Amino acid sequence: LTASVLSSGAFPSSVPIDVDGLMIGGKASYQYQFASIWTLGAAVDFSYSGMTGNASVGGNLVGVSVTEKIRNYGTVRGELGFLLTDWARLYGTAGYGWAQVQTNVTSAGFACGAFGSGFTCPSGSSSNYRGGLVVGGGLEAGGAKGGTAELTYLYNDFGTQRTTVSGTRQVYHSCEC
């Protein structure tokens, strides 16, 4: 491995991460019924999350691992729906959502630390809130004593997160490997 390979960007500038897992939380909403079958309302929800994703690039000489975790998630939305029956409602929803995202970048491999303090391998972390558009829809069914069960799909667009890490392009220039 030569220094020019590392300094010219041996690691890709972006790594796709597939995040999945479970969330648990609650929702509060208010619905107003008008024109006999239409509903208009507002909803707010908050969830704790165990969603995690990992990606790795590189190999035995220098490998980089990226882990992304969603710690919590919430939305504030408007809802417009119509009654299918006296006890079932189909609705569309849109609003604002946010998530606390934690990103960790770590390195491992033969070259990390092998050349003294002149060569540093990528490492770093960030934790921040990201927000953006939420749209979706759902089906809600009422129970006998005022409770409801609900199935909802939400699409979230939180944009792109960039995590700056140290050592991604630093090389020990006097090394003759």
N, C-alpha and C positions, 0 to 999 in steps of 0.2 A: 504494500500500500504506500503510495506516495502522498506527500503533503498537498499536491495539486488536486488530487481526487477529493480530499476532505474540504479544502478551501473553495472548490468550485461548486459545492452544494451537494455532497453525497447523500444527504437526507432530503426527502421531498419537502416542499414548503407547506403541504397540507396532507393530513392523514385522515381518511374516513373512519369514523367511529360509530358503531351501531350500539345505541344505548337501549337497554330493555330492563324490565323488572316490575315490581309491584308498587302500588301507591295505596295509601289508606287515608281517608279524610272525611270531610262532611260538606254539605251544601245547605244554604238557606236561600229561599226564594219567595217571591210574592207574585201572584198571578191575578189579573183582573179579567173577568169574562164579559164580553160585549157581543152584540148582534147574535145572540144565542149560541154560536159555535166557535167564536174567535176568542183567543186569550192574548193578553199583552202583559209582560212581566219583567222582573229584574232578578238576577241570581248572583250570588257570591259564593265561592267555594275555596277551600284550602286543604291541601294534602301533604302528608309526610311521604317521602319517597325513598325507595331502596333501589332506584334505577341506576345501573352502572354499565359502562362500556369500556373496552380495551382495544388498543391497536399497537402493533410493534413493527418497527422497520430496522434494517441493518442486519448484523450477524454477529459472529464470534469476536471480530476485531472491535467493533463499536456497535452496540445495539441500543435503540431508543424505544422505550415503552411509554405510551400515553394512556392514562386512565381518566375518564370523565364520570362524575357522579352528579345526579340531580338530588339535592337534599330536601327541598320542599317546592311546592307549586301552588299557584292560586290564580283565580280569574274573577273578573267583574264583568257581567254580561247582561245584555238585553235579550228577551225571548219573545218570539211571535209564534203562536200556535193555533191549532184548531182541534176541536173535540171530535174524536172518531166515534165515541159512545159517551154515555153519562160518566164513565169511569176511566176512559183512556184518552190521552192527548198526544198528538204528534206536533213537534215544534222545531223551529230553526233558531239558532242563537249566534250572536257575535258580540265581541267586546275586546277587552284588554286582558292579557295573561302575563304572568311572570314566573320565573324559576330561579332558585339559587343553584348555580352550577359551580362545582369544584373540579379543577383540572390539575393533574399532577403529571410531570414529565420526568422520567428517570433514565439513567444510562447504565449500561453494564458492558463488559467485554474486556479483552486483553489491553486495548489501547488506553482505557480510562485509568489515568494515574500512572501509567507505565513510563511516561517520559518526564516525570517530575512536574513542577508547578507550571511549566510552559504550555502544557496541553490540558485543556479542560473539556470535559464531555458535557453534553446538554443535560440540564436539570433545572427544575423550577416548579412553581405551583401558583395557582390563582383561585380565588373564590369570590364570585360576584353575582349580583342579580342581573338577569337579562329579561327584557320584556318585549312584547309585541302583540300583533294581531292574533285573535282566537276566533275561529268560526266553526260551526258544526250543527248538529241536530240530535234529536232524541225522541224517545217514546216514554211516556210516563203513565203508569196505571195506578189508580186509587184503590185503597183497601177499605174494609168495612168500618174501621174506627178512625178514619182520618189520615192514616199513614199512606205513603206512596212508595212504589218501587220504580226505578228509572234506569234506562239504558241510554247512554249518551256517547256520541263520538265528537271529539274536538280536534281540530287541526290547529297547531301552534306554529307561528313563524317568529323565532327569536333572533333571526339574523345569524351572523358569523362571529364567533369569538376567536380572538387571537391571543395566545399566551406567549409572551416573550421569555425565552430561556437563555441562561448564560452558557457560553461555550459552543454554540452551534456552528460557528465558523472560525474558531480560534485554533491555531495549529502551532506546534513547536517547530519553528522554522529551521532550526539547525539540525533537526533530526534527519538522518539518512537511513531510512528504513528499507 
